[in-house]
Amino acid sequence: MFPDGFRVAHAQAIENIDFYETNSLEQKKVLKIYFGKSLIYPTYEQALIQAAKIAEDYYILEYGIAYIGEYPSFL
């Protein structure tokens, strides 16, 4: 979750978003790489529906659909 709502992305190496110190410029750059083109959903349920639609395009999701926590704005 971001301050402006929920974002959804299909990503590899998602643990990279926690590599840098929280709210640092470096972390914000990584967040923008992963979520910069994603749409904003006002509710968790709406984001989950979109995640399920994205998942339909993949045969295997190694970690499935996951809520990964709260993050600062990267804008």
C-alpha positions as CSV (number, residue, x, y, z in Angstrom):
1,M,0.0,0.0,0.0
2,F,1.1,3.5,-0.8
3,P,-0.2,6.8,0.6
4,D,-2.3,7.3,-2.5
5,G,-3.7,3.7,-2.5
6,F,-2.9,0.2,-3.6
7,R,-0.7,-0.6,-6.6
8,V,-0.3,-3.9,-8.4
9,A,2.7,-5.2,-10.3
10,H,4.1,-8.5,-11.6
11,A,7.7,-8.5,-10.6
12,Q,10.8,-10.5,-10.1
13,A,13.2,-10.0,-7.2
14,I,10.6,-8.0,-5.3
15,E,12.8,-8.2,-2.2
16,N,14.9,-5.4,-3.8
17,I,12.4,-2.8,-2.7
18,D,13.5,-3.4,0.9
19,F,17.3,-3.3,0.2
20,Y,17.7,0.4,0.9
21,E,16.7,2.4,4.0
22,T,13.0,3.2,4.3
23,N,12.0,6.5,2.7
24,S,15.5,7.0,1.2
25,L,16.0,8.4,-2.3
26,E,17.4,5.0,-3.3
27,Q,14.4,3.1,-2.1
28,K,12.1,5.6,-3.9
29,K,14.0,5.0,-7.1
30,V,13.5,1.2,-6.8
31,L,9.8,1.6,-5.9
32,K,9.4,3.7,-9.0
33,I,11.0,1.1,-11.2
34,Y,8.6,-1.6,-9.8
35,F,5.4,0.4,-9.5
36,G,5.9,3.6,-11.5
37,K,3.6,2.5,-14.3
38,S,1.0,0.8,-12.1
39,L,-2.5,2.0,-11.6
40,I,-3.8,3.1,-8.2
41,Y,-6.7,1.2,-6.6
42,P,-8.6,2.7,-3.7
43,T,-9.3,-0.7,-2.0
44,Y,-7.4,-3.9,-1.3
45,E,-10.2,-5.8,-2.9
46,Q,-10.0,-3.9,-6.2
47,A,-6.2,-4.4,-6.2
48,L,-6.6,-8.1,-5.6
49,I,-9.0,-8.4,-8.5
50,Q,-6.5,-6.8,-10.8
51,A,-3.7,-9.0,-9.4
52,A,-5.8,-12.1,-10.2
53,K,-6.3,-10.8,-13.8
54,I,-2.6,-10.3,-14.2
55,A,-1.9,-13.8,-12.8
56,E,-4.1,-15.4,-15.5
57,D,-1.3,-14.6,-18.0
58,Y,1.3,-16.8,-16.2
59,Y,1.5,-20.5,-15.8
60,I,3.4,-20.4,-12.6
61,L,3.6,-17.7,-9.9
62,E,6.5,-18.7,-7.7
63,Y,5.1,-16.8,-4.7
64,G,1.5,-16.3,-5.8
65,I,-0.3,-13.1,-5.2
66,A,1.1,-11.3,-2.1
67,Y,0.5,-8.2,-0.1
68,I,4.0,-6.9,0.6
69,G,3.2,-4.0,3.1
70,E,3.2,-0.3,3.2
71,Y,5.6,2.0,1.4
72,P,6.2,5.7,1.1
73,S,5.3,7.7,-2.0
74,F,7.9,7.5,-4.7
75,L,6.6,10.5,-6.7
